[in-house]
Amino acid sequence: MSVGKTVDLMLYSDEKKVFSTAKLKMGRGTSGMLVSEVKKQIKTSIVDADLAIIDGSPGIGCPVIASLSGVDMVLIVAEPSISGISDMERIINTAARFGTKIAICINKFDINIENTKTIERFCKGRDLKFVGRIPFDSEAVRAINNGHTIIDIDSISGTAVKKIYSDTIKILFTN
């Protein structure tokens, strides 16, 4: 499916799973609309699903806001940098306006321990759910370069992501 000349929407599904994605042509400015169209495809394709995951883009632009609308929960994957902390705070404030449950984890936490501690203190001070730390892992880079995910291999980052997923799902399905 093509939306104008700027976007290609693709839908892959079977009786149990659905995956919706899109390609935005370079230099086009419809990325917020793109996220909305991908979400619309998911909603029309799955009727009885307990869970749909939207992998939002980094930052705090239109696609992030479009990703947040209508969701039950957001897992914010923060990076321990000044810009990562700023983006995290802005996404938290935006998600709070939507009334969305919020959980936070830190990716590559060990590249800046001081900023990692700042994020953790921030979460504690705001009574936000902190679900874990993902270490920098050269095995993750190798896996991705070989077309695998970090949960497909035995790696410290994959182990951390599995625990974060489990803890996030518990928060999502708890009132």
ABEGO torsion letter per residue (X at the ends): XBBEAABBBBBBBBAABBBBBBBBBBGBAAAAAAAAAAAAAAAAABAABABBBBBBBBEABAAAAAAABGBABBBBBBBBBAAAAAAAAAAAAAAAAAGBBBBBBBBGAAABAAAAAAAAAAAAAAGBBBAEBBBBBAAAAAAAAAGBBAAABBBAAAAAAAAAAAAAAAAAABX
